[in-house]
Every structure is written in structure tokens, then in C-alpha cells.
Amino acid sequence: MARETAPWLESASGRGGSAEGVVHVFWLAGMSCDGCSVSVLGASNPSVEAMVVGTIPVLPHVVFHHPMLAEEAGSDFMGPFREAVEGTLGAPYMMVVEGSIPDDQTLERAGQFSGLGVGADWPRGSSSSRGPEQPLRASDWIWALAPGAAVTIAIGTCATWGGIPAAAGNITGSMGLMDYLGADYRSARGLPVVNVPGCAPVGDNFTETLAQLLQYLEGIAPLPDFDDLGRPAWMFEETVHRHCPKAGYYEEGVFSEEPGDDQCLVEIGCWGPVVQCNIVERGAINHMGGCMVAGGACIGCTMPGFPDKYSPFYKAPPGSAFSGSVSKVYGGGIRRLRRMSMKTGNREPLWDQTDVVTSGWGRGKGKRDPVDKVNAFFYKKLQYRGSVNHGKRYHKQPLPGSLDVLTKNGIDHTQSVDVLGERIKSREEI
């Protein structure tokens, strides 16, 4: 294909690439708020910029056909879309869909819920019910591009499962990309739809998945592991709760009573124990933040049942009535046992030997009471069973000769000290 008819080919070659070293990514939006785009453009590992510029050695040059990244507009922007459908693009391509797919294929001659281009942009030789200046439906381009795409990716919960536009009471008949294309759909490389859910998704989840798939297309890496719903398994096999910074409170039976509290959020509507998502360990943007890290309850936004099966929001899930009650019972005992261990661990072995805690802040008693000694005795019996009891070894060591060195050198801590020629009042005077 002549370069003058394909300006993207010239730009790719100018970066040191070729038609064989280029992969196009066509980004289409259905019923979308553009939150997925915002999230992806904020990704950092890898970043969209690094893939576009071509600074990642193992990846081909990526040409994004995205409204937020494109210099072109109108027919110039739509040209590569048409060429991809016609098979004259000259390079493999991926299709990424953001937003749910409205049921506007039933609107044959007029109207659409989400448009992209006009009838004049439609592939030559293919019939269209739209006039040259009449808007095309985004759903038209999705079904037209899907068969030839090397990989098809649904990004965000709206595109993966239908999301908010497909919730009860919607008038658009919206659905996820898998539902729109059908269970038998396979891409040109034989792959079903890849799903990266989230509302909005973690940007790095998408760019990492894209990078893995690009390596697979280049033949330098195996196909990544996806679960039964097409999600990257290494990202979505664990629940939010397992990595939540507040999960320890659940185990101890301590729960938040209102948003903003630091304890476990289950009783104010957190679905983290049953929601598959990696936001708490990966962070929202630049590996920072995330719902539970910021104190917000998980409302299940990565799951196929969102939002209807997780509403009403901020109401305790039914299962928490049982699991939370059990946690409160055994958690009370666990908290007390841990405090005993913490109390022992907050004393130096030297303090146990001298019965003096040398902290001027007054933390902890100097001499241990009989209960503390009994607890410590049995605790250490269990701790050092089958091993060396370092507590006994320590007691055989002589005390350091320079303990409380200031007192031994005759310095009276209660006396006034002359600082910069100013008299400081003694403690008794104060």
C-alpha cells in the first residue's frame, strides 16, 4: 500500500519500525463515561507513551487510533478503521472496546445510542443503511472489526459485563462485548474476548495485559493465563479482602461504624471478601491509592453482577451477619492474646533483667507483675520448644557496666541547666 495513502505507516517507519513491526490498536467507545481512557492514559507500568514511542525493546511499535491521542479528525481519523475492515491496513490490529454495547442494531435507518464516523467512512463494497452524512453506530464498527482483529479486548466493567448502562431499568438494552459478539466468537488468532474489568479499571492492568498480548503476537512469549471469564488470572484470581490493609481488623472482630473509620469496612457495605480485584495491592494510579486504602468500601465494581447484585451500596452484605458475628466472638480472644504477646515484645531483655524501663515517655511499667511473668513463662516454653531459649541465655550475661551513665557521672537530672546563658527552671519549680 502506498505511504501517501497511509500516513500512519510513514510515522511508524520514522520511529525505526516497519509495517511488519507495527500493531494497530483501534479504540472504540460504546456507552462510556471515558473513565477507562482516563485510567489507561494515567498508567505507568508500562505507560501508553512508552508503547507509542517504542521505548520498550520487546514490543512492536503500537499505533493507537484513539480520539484522545489522535492528531487527525473526521475522515482522516476514520481512514484506518475502514482499511482494517477492508483488509488493506497492511499490519495486524487489536480492537479495544470501552463502554457497554447498546442494542441499537435494531435502529436500522436512523438513530444510535453511540456513534462513530459517518456513512461515507464505511468500508467500500459493504452495504450500509446509513447515508453518506448520517452517523454510523459504534456497534457497526465493532462487529465489522471483530473478525479480523488479532485480539479483542474489553476494558472496564461496562464493556466486559455491561456495567451501569446495562443495570435494571436502562432503556438502551446495553450489554457486554462478549454478549454482543456471542459465546462462539474467536479473534483472527483464535482468542475469545479478553476482559479487563473495573469501574474504572486500574490503568496498569490494561497496559500490562496489552504488553503481554503484544509479546504473544510477536511470538516471543506464551499466551498469558486467563480465567474462565477471560480475565488476566494473575490479576483477578485473588479477592480484595486477602490483600486489604484493613483485613487484620476483620480477623480480630473490629469493624467500622461509619465511612472514614480505620477498621474493617464489611459492616458498612464492603464486599471485599467475595470480590476479585487487585486494586489494594496495585493501587489506582502510579501504584498509589485504591478504594480500601483510601477508606472506601468495595462495591464489587469488577464483578459481572455489578451494579445490581451489589446494591444497595453501603449496606452490609447478608453474609457478613454470620461471618462478622463469628469474627467478633473469636476475634475478641485473638486480640487479647496478641496484646499479651505485644506486651512481651515491647520490652528489651535487659529491662526484664533490671526491672527498669528506661523510656522517659513513661511507656510500660518497670517491674512485671506476677500475671505477666506467668504468661511470659508459658509463652516462651512454647516459643522455644525444640530450640534454644535465648531468654535463659541472656540472664546469664552480666549487666552492662555503663547503665545510666549520666547518674554514675554525678549529673543531677532535676537541676536547672544553663542553655545559651539562660536559666531554665527546675522540675520542682515548674
C-alpha positions in Angstrom: 0.0 0.0 0.0 1.4 3.4 -0.9 2.6 5.5 2.0 0.8 8.6 0.8 -2.5 6.7 1.3 -1.5 5.5 4.8 0.1 8.3 6.8 0.4 6.1 9.9 2.8 3.8 8.0 5.2 6.8 7.4 5.1 7.8 11.1 5.8 4.2 12.2 8.7 3.9 9.8 10.0 7.2 11.1 10.4 5.7 14.5 12.5 2.9 13.2 9.7 0.5 12.6 8.1 -1.1 9.6 4.7 -2.4 8.6 5.8 -5.9 9.9 6.9 -4.3 13.3 3.6 -2.4 13.8 0.5 -3.4 15.6 -2.5 -1.1 15.5 -4.9 -0.7 18.4 -8.4 0.6 17.5 -10.2 2.1 20.5 -14.0 2.2 20.2 -16.4 3.6 22.8 -19.9 2.5 23.4 -22.0 3.6 26.4 -19.0 5.0 28.1 -18.0 7.8 30.5 -14.4 7.8 29.2 -13.2 6.8 32.7 -11.4 3.9 31.2 -9.5 6.1 28.8 -8.5 8.4 31.6 -7.3 5.5 33.7 -5.3 4.0 30.9 -3.7 7.3 30.0 -2.5 7.5 33.6 -0.9 4.1 33.5 2.8 3.9 34.3 3.9 0.3 34.2 4.0 0.2 31.2 2.8 3.6 30.1 0.9 4.3 26.9 3.6 6.8 25.9 6.3 4.1 26.1 4.4 1.8 23.8 3.6 4.6 21.3 7.1 5.9 21.2 8.6 2.4 21.0 10.9 2.5 24.0 10.1 -1.0 25.2 12.5 -3.3 23.3 10.4 -6.5 23.4 7.3 -4.8 22.0 6.4 -3.8 18.4 5.5 -0.2 17.7 1.9 0.4 18.8 -0.2 2.8 16.8 -3.2 3.9 18.9 -6.3 5.0 17.0 -7.9 6.8 20.0 -9.8 10.0 19.9 -7.8 11.4 22.8 -4.5 10.6 21.2 -5.2 11.3 17.5 -4.0 14.3 15.6 -6.4 13.5 12.8 -10.1 14.1 12.8 -13.1 13.3 10.6 -12.4 11.1 7.6 -8.6 11.2 8.2 -9.2 9.6 11.6 -11.7 7.1 10.3 -9.5 6.0 7.3 -7.5 3.3 9.1 -10.8 1.9 10.6 -12.1 1.4 7.0 -8.8 -0.1 5.8 -8.8 -2.6 8.7 -12.2 -3.8 7.8 -11.3 -4.0 4.1 -8.1 -5.9 4.9 -5.8 -3.2 3.3 -4.3 -2.0 6.6 -1.0 -3.8 6.0 -0.5 -4.7 9.6 -2.2 -6.7 12.4 -4.6 -4.9 14.7 -6.2 -5.2 18.0 -9.7 -3.9 18.9 -10.3 -2.4 22.3 -13.8 -1.5 23.4 -14.7 0.8 26.2 -18.3 1.1 27.4 -21.2 -1.3 27.0 -22.7 -2.1 23.6 -26.2 -0.6 23.2 -28.9 -2.6 21.4 -29.1 0.0 18.6 -28.7 -2.5 15.7 -32.4 -2.6 15.8 -32.4 1.1 14.8 -31.8 0.3 11.1 -32.3 3.6 9.2 -31.9 6.3 11.8 -30.7 6.9 15.3 -28.0 5.5 17.5 -27.0 5.5 21.2 -23.3 5.8 20.4 -21.9 6.9 17.1 -18.5 6.8 15.3 -18.0 8.3 11.9 -20.5 8.8 9.1 -21.8 6.7 6.2 -19.1 8.0 3.9 -16.4 6.4 6.2 -17.9 2.9 5.9 -15.8 0.3 4.0 -16.2 0.4 0.3 -18.1 -2.6 -1.2 -20.0 -3.1 2.1 -23.7 -2.1 2.3 -24.8 0.3 5.0 -28.3 1.6 5.9 -26.8 5.0 6.7 -26.5 7.9 4.3 -23.0 9.4 3.5 -23.5 12.2 6.1 -25.5 10.1 8.6 -23.8 9.0 11.8 -22.7 5.4 11.9 -23.2 3.4 15.1 -20.2 2.4 17.2 -21.8 -1.1 17.3 -21.4 -1.2 13.5 -17.7 -0.8 13.7 -17.4 -3.4 16.5 -19.0 -6.2 14.6 -17.2 -5.2 11.4 -13.7 -5.1 13.0 -14.1 -8.1 15.3 -13.5 -10.9 12.8 -10.2 -9.6 11.6 -8.8 -8.4 15.0 -5.8 -10.4 16.2 -7.0 -9.8 19.8 -10.2 -8.2 21.0 -10.1 -6.6 24.5 -13.0 -5.3 26.6 -11.8 -2.7 29.0 -13.8 -1.6 32.0 -16.9 -3.2 33.6 -19.3 -1.6 31.1 -17.5 -3.3 28.2 -16.8 -6.6 30.0 -20.1 -7.3 31.7 -22.5 -4.4 30.7 -22.0 -2.4 33.9 -24.1 0.6 34.8 -25.6 1.2 31.4 -27.0 -2.4 31.5 -28.4 -2.1 35.0 -32.0 -2.7 35.8 -34.3 0.0 34.3 -32.0 1.0 31.4 -33.6 1.9 28.1 -30.7 1.1 25.8 -30.6 -2.7 26.1 -26.9 -2.4 26.7 -24.7 -5.5 27.1 -21.1 -6.5 27.5 -18.8 -7.2 24.5 -18.9 -11.0 25.0 -22.7 -10.9 24.9 -22.7 -8.8 21.8 -20.3 -10.9 19.8 -21.6 -14.3 21.2 -20.0 -17.2 23.0 -18.6 -18.7 19.8 -16.6 -15.6 18.9 -12.9 -16.1 18.3 -10.4 -13.5 17.0 -8.3 -13.9 14.0 -5.7 -15.6 16.3 -8.3 -17.8 17.8 -8.8 -16.0 21.1 -12.1 -15.2 22.8 -12.7 -11.7 24.2 -10.1 -10.7 26.8 -11.7 -8.9 29.7 -10.1 -6.2 32.0 -12.9 -5.1 34.3 -13.1 -2.3 36.8 -15.1 1.0 37.1 -12.7 2.5 36.3 -10.1 -0.2 35.8 -6.6 0.0 37.1 -4.7 1.5 34.1 -1.7 -0.6 34.6 -3.9 -3.7 34.5 -4.8 -2.9 30.9 -1.4 -1.8 29.7 0.3 -4.8 31.3 -2.2 -7.1 29.6 -1.8 -5.4 26.3 2.0 -5.7 26.6 1.7 -9.4 27.4 -0.6 -10.0 24.4 1.7 -8.0 22.1 4.6 -10.2 23.1 2.4 -13.2 22.3 1.6 -11.9 18.9 5.3 -11.3 18.2 6.0 -14.9 19.1 8.4 -14.1 22.0 6.1 -15.1 24.9 3.4 -17.7 25.5 -0.2 -16.7 25.8 -0.9 -15.2 29.2 -3.1 -17.2 31.6 -6.7 -16.1 31.6 -9.5 -17.4 33.8 -12.9 -18.8 32.7 -14.3 -15.3 32.2 -11.3 -14.1 30.1 -9.8 -12.0 32.9 -6.0 -12.0 33.4 -5.7 -14.7 36.0 -2.7 -13.3 37.7 -4.6 -10.1 38.4 -8.1 -11.3 39.3 -7.7 -14.7 41.0 -7.4 -13.2 44.5 -10.1 -11.4 46.4 -9.9 -7.8 47.6 -10.1 -8.9 51.2 -6.9 -11.1 51.1 -4.7 -8.1 50.4 -6.7 -5.4 52.1 -4.8 -3.3 54.6 -7.8 -3.5 56.9 -8.2 -7.2 56.7 -6.5 -7.8 60.1 -9.3 -5.9 61.8 -11.8 -8.5 60.4 -9.8 -11.3 61.9 -9.9 -9.5 65.3 -13.6 -8.8 65.0 -13.3 -5.0 64.9 -15.5 -3.1 62.4 -16.0 0.4 61.2 -19.3 2.1 62.1 -19.2 4.8 59.5 -17.1 5.8 56.5 -13.7 7.1 57.4 -13.1 4.7 60.3 -9.9 2.8 60.2 -11.3 -0.7 60.9 -12.7 -3.4 58.6 -15.4 -1.9 56.4 -17.6 -5.0 55.9 -20.4 -3.8 58.2 -20.8 -0.5 56.2 -21.2 -2.3 52.9 -17.8 -3.7 51.8 -18.0 -6.7 49.5 -14.2 -7.2 49.5 -14.3 -10.8 50.8 -16.1 -12.0 47.7 -14.9 -9.6 45.0 -11.9 -10.5 42.7 -9.8 -7.4 42.2 -6.1 -6.4 42.7 -6.6 -2.7 43.4 -5.4 -2.8 47.0 -2.0 -4.3 46.2 -1.5 -2.5 42.9 -3.0 0.9 43.7 -5.3 3.1 41.5 -2.7 5.3 39.8 1.1 5.1 39.8 0.8 2.2 42.4 -0.8 4.5 45.0 -4.3 4.8 46.4 -7.2 2.4 45.8 -10.7 2.1 47.3 -9.9 0.4 50.6 -6.5 2.1 51.0 -8.4 5.4 50.9 -11.0 4.2 53.3 -13.8 3.4 50.9 -15.8 0.2 50.9 -15.6 -2.2 48.0 -18.9 -2.2 46.0 -17.9 -5.0 43.6 -17.3 -2.9 40.5 -15.1 -5.5 38.8 -17.6 -8.3 39.0 -20.1 -9.4 36.3 -23.1 -8.8 38.7 -22.2 -5.2 39.2 -24.1 -3.0 40.0 -27.5 -4.8 40.6 -26.1 -7.7 42.6 -24.2 -5.4 44.9 -26.8 -2.8 45.6 -27.9 -1.1 47.7 -24.4 0.3 48.1 -23.0 0.8 51.6 -25.3 -1.7 53.2 -23.7 -4.7 54.9 -23.7 -7.8 52.7 -26.0 -10.5 54.0 -23.2 -13.0 54.6 -21.5 -10.6 56.9 -24.2 -11.1 59.5 -22.9 -14.6 60.1 -19.2 -14.3 59.4 -18.9 -10.9 61.2 -20.7 -12.3 64.3 -18.3 -15.3 64.4 -15.4 -13.0 63.9 -16.4 -10.8 66.8 -16.6 -13.8 69.1 -13.2 -15.4 68.3 -11.7 -12.1 67.4 -12.0 -10.8 71.0 -9.9 -13.7 72.2 -7.4 -13.2 69.5 -7.0 -9.5 70.3 -6.3 -10.3 73.9 -3.7 -13.0 73.1 -2.0 -10.7 70.7 -1.8 -7.9 73.2 -0.1 -10.2 75.7 2.5 -11.1 73.0 2.8 -7.4 72.1 3.3 -6.5 75.7 6.2 -9.0 76.0 7.7 -7.9 72.7 7.7 -4.3 73.8 10.3 -5.0 76.5 14.0 -5.4 75.9 15.5 -8.5 77.6 17.7 -6.0 79.6 14.5 -4.4 81.0 13.3 -7.8 82.2 16.6 -8.4 84.0 16.8 -4.9 85.7 13.0 -4.3 86.1 13.6 -0.8 84.8 12.1 0.6 81.6 14.4 3.5 80.6 12.0 5.3 78.3 11.4 8.9 79.5 8.0 8.8 77.9 6.6 6.5 80.6 5.6 3.7 78.3 5.2 0.4 80.2 5.8 -0.5 83.8 9.3 -1.3 85.0 8.7 -4.3 87.1 6.4 -7.0 85.7 3.5 -8.2 87.8 3.1 -12.0 88.6 0.5 -12.4 85.8 2.9 -11.0 83.2 5.6 -13.3 84.5 3.4 -16.4 84.3 2.2 -15.5 80.8 5.8 -14.9 79.6 6.9 -18.2 81.2 4.4 -20.4 79.3 4.7 -18.3 76.1 8.5 -18.8 76.0 8.0 -22.5 76.7 6.0 -22.8 73.5 8.1 -20.4 71.5 11.5 -22.0 72.3 10.3 -25.6 72.3 12.8 -27.7 70.3 15.1 -24.7 70.1 17.5 -22.6 72.2 15.9 -20.5 74.9 17.6 -17.2 74.4 15.9 -15.7 77.4 17.7 -18.1 79.7 21.0 -17.4 77.9 20.5 -13.6 78.3 20.0 -13.9 82.0 23.5 -15.5 82.4 25.1 -12.4 80.9 26.5 -9.7 83.2 24.7 -6.3 83.2 26.4 -3.6 81.2 28.7 -1.5 83.4 27.7 1.8 81.9 24.0 1.6 82.5 22.5 5.0 83.5 25.9 6.7 82.7 24.7 10.2 83.5 23.8 9.4 87.0 27.0 7.5 87.5 28.9 10.6 86.4 27.2 12.7 89.0 24.8 14.6 86.8 21.6 15.6 88.6 18.7 15.5 86.2 16.5 17.6 88.4 18.8 20.6 88.4 18.5 23.7 86.2 20.7 23.6 83.1 22.3 26.8 81.7 21.4 26.9 78.0 22.8 29.9 76.0 23.2 31.8 79.3 19.5 31.5 80.2 18.3 29.9 83.4 15.9 27.0 82.9 13.5 26.3 85.7 13.9 23.0 87.6 11.1 20.4 87.6 10.2 21.3 91.1 9.9 25.0 90.2 7.8 24.2 87.2 
